[in-house]
Amino acid sequence: MSMQWLTMKSFQQSQQLLAAINTLSIHIKLRLARVKDQEREDEVEKSRSLLGDFLSELEAFVVALGDTGTRPVTGVDARTRQLARSFIQARRDLGHHRSLLFRNSLGQVREMLFSEDPKNQQALLDCLDDLRRLLETHIHTDARKILGEI
């Protein structure tokens, strides 16, 4: 596979994750405001599933890379490895990231995806916001590689 193809695949996956984050964030905000959001329940469940799978994969890569993000990892493309490294770096920079995404294990954040507790849902919104920022930075890099400097 060419690097260009892998970059385009990474860009597409990140866009799907952003869509899932937006869907789930809107749903949670509506529920916290006591507004029913039943029409999009299937879409919300798909978003939870997609994000849960992604967090599981990210957790495996983060563990494999180690605390410093320098261990070699096989079977992972360069863009996914870079995203995991960016996550590790963000975890060390807690001044910019205050959510539980970077303070707790990704498994705990994954569990919050399915929680009905309003306190957990508010914390999940903060986690999704930080994950969105991480992905947007990753997407920006992919877009520059795909489109070049315009």
C-alpha positions in Angstrom: 0.0 0.0 0.0 1.3 3.4 -0.9 1.7 6.1 1.7 -0.8 8.3 -0.1 -3.4 5.5 0.1 -2.8 5.1 3.8 -3.1 8.8 4.4 -6.4 8.9 2.6 -7.6 5.9 4.6 -6.6 7.7 7.8 -8.4 10.8 6.7 -11.6 8.9 5.9 -11.5 7.0 9.2 -10.9 10.2 11.2 -13.9 11.9 9.4 -16.1 8.9 10.4 -14.9 9.2 14.0 -15.7 12.9 14.0 -19.2 12.3 12.7 -19.7 9.7 15.5 -18.4 12.1 18.1 -20.8 14.8 16.8 -23.8 12.4 16.7 -23.1 11.2 20.3 -22.4 14.7 21.6 -25.6 16.1 20.2 -27.5 13.1 21.6 -26.0 13.5 25.1 -26.7 17.3 25.1 -30.3 16.7 24.2 -30.7 14.1 26.9 -29.1 16.3 29.5 -31.6 19.0 28.5 -34.4 16.4 28.9 -35.2 16.4 25.2 -36.0 13.1 23.6 -33.8 12.0 20.7 -35.5 8.8 19.7 -35.4 9.3 15.9 -31.6 9.0 15.8 -31.3 6.1 18.3 -29.9 3.7 15.7 -27.3 6.2 14.6 -26.4 6.9 18.2 -25.8 3.2 18.9 -23.7 2.9 15.8 -21.6 5.9 16.9 -21.2 4.4 20.4 -20.0 1.1 18.8 -17.6 2.8 16.4 -16.1 4.9 19.1 -15.9 2.0 21.5 -14.0 -0.1 18.9 -11.7 2.8 18.1 -10.9 3.4 21.8 -10.2 -0.3 22.2 -7.8 -0.2 19.3 -6.2 3.0 20.5 -5.7 1.6 23.9 -3.9 -1.5 22.5 -1.6 0.8 20.4 -0.9 3.1 23.4 0.0 0.1 25.6 2.2 -1.3 22.9 4.0 2.0 22.3 4.7 2.4 26.1 4.6 5.5 28.2 7.2 7.3 26.1 5.6 6.3 22.7 8.9 5.1 21.4 8.6 1.3 21.5 8.4 -0.3 18.1 5.0 -1.6 17.1 4.4 -4.0 14.3 1.2 -4.5 12.3 0.2 -0.8 12.6 0.3 1.7 9.8 2.3 4.8 10.2 -0.7 7.2 10.5 -2.3 5.0 13.3 1.0 4.8 15.1 1.3 8.6 14.9 -2.2 9.1 16.3 -1.3 6.8 19.2 1.9 8.8 19.8 -0.1 12.1 19.7 -2.4 10.6 22.3 0.5 9.7 24.5 2.0 13.2 24.1 -1.4 14.8 25.0 -1.7 12.6 28.0 1.6 14.1 29.3 0.4 17.7 28.6 -2.5 17.8 31.1 -2.5 21.6 31.1 -4.3 21.7 27.7 -6.4 18.6 28.2 -8.5 18.4 31.3 -10.9 15.6 30.5 -10.9 12.0 31.8 -9.8 10.9 28.3 -6.2 11.7 29.2 -6.4 11.1 33.0 -8.2 7.7 33.1 -7.7 4.5 31.1 -9.3 4.4 27.7 -11.3 1.4 29.0 -13.0 3.6 31.6 -13.8 6.2 28.9 -15.2 3.3 26.7 -17.5 2.3 29.6 -18.8 5.9 29.9 -20.0 5.6 26.3 -22.9 3.4 27.5 -23.6 5.1 30.9 -26.9 6.7 31.5 -25.7 8.6 34.6 -25.9 12.4 33.9 -22.6 12.9 35.7 -20.8 10.4 33.5 -22.5 11.9 30.4 -21.1 15.3 31.2 -17.7 13.8 31.7 -18.1 11.9 28.5 -18.9 15.2 26.6 -15.6 16.6 27.9 -13.8 13.4 26.7 -15.4 13.6 23.3 -14.4 17.3 23.0 -10.7 16.4 23.7 -10.9 13.4 21.3 -12.4 15.7 18.7 -9.4 18.1 19.0 -6.9 15.3 18.8 -8.6 13.9 15.7 -8.9 17.4 14.1 -5.1 17.9 14.4 -4.6 14.4 12.9 -6.9 15.2 10.0 -5.1 18.5 9.4 -1.9 16.6 8.9 -3.6 14.1 6.6 -5.2 16.8 4.6 -1.9 18.6 4.1 -0.3 15.3 2.9 -3.2 14.6 0.5 -3.7 18.1 -0.9 -0.2 19.6 -0.4 0.4 23.1 0.7 -2.2 25.3 -1.1 
